[in-house]
Structures are given as structure tokens and as C-alpha cells.
Amino acid sequence: MGAILTSFFSYLVKWIVYPAKYIAGIFAGSFDALGYYANLILAKLLNPLFDLVSAALDAAGIPAMATAFNSAFQGPLGYFAGYLLLPQGIAAIITAYFIRFAIRRLPFLG
């Protein structure tokens, strides 16, 4: 009797688990497709904006200024600036000020 019950419940579990896995696979595939198409649409919408910002930065001469700034740190000064993580610190400060500026412009947070 025990072998019959064990067999019955093992088949019952297989009968329940297989459709559950199938349905979970359908949902996972649907969400993967949704994420793919959302990413595709956002890329199509935002690429012109990124191109515009890149062109504006190039026209403003930012890459030339960055190269000039980078060439100023050579020799021992460049070594200590790299050792003290000065470029990362300057980038963090500029980013923090930009985020502060952006948050102050939000009417419900400002």
C-alpha cells in the first residue's frame, strides 16, 4: 500500500510541477521580451539626445580642456594626484554639485 501511495503522490507532484514550470517559463520569456523591447525603444529615443549632448560638448571644447588638464599632471605631481585619487575626487564633487542642482529644481523636493 505504501508503494502505491508513494507512486501516486510522486506522479501527482510531477503532474503539478510540469505545468507550473511551463507557465513560469512563459512569464519569464514574456518579461525578457518586454525588457528587450523597452531597452530597444529607449535606445532609439535617447540616442539622438546623446548625440546632441556629445556634439555640444565637442563644440564647447571640453575634450581639448580635459586633455590640457590631464597633461598638466605629469611627473611627480601626476603620481601623487593618482595616488591620492584626485581625479576621482574631483569627479565625485562635480557630480554631487550637479545632483544638488538638479534636486533643487524639483518642485516637490526643492
Secondary structure, DSSP 4 states (H G I P E B T S, - for coil): -HHHHHHHHHHHHHHHHHHHHHHHHHHHHHHHHHHHHHHHHHHHHHHHHHHHHHHHHHHHTHHHHHHHHHHHS-THHHHHHHHTTHHHHHHHHHHHHHHHHHHHT-TTT-
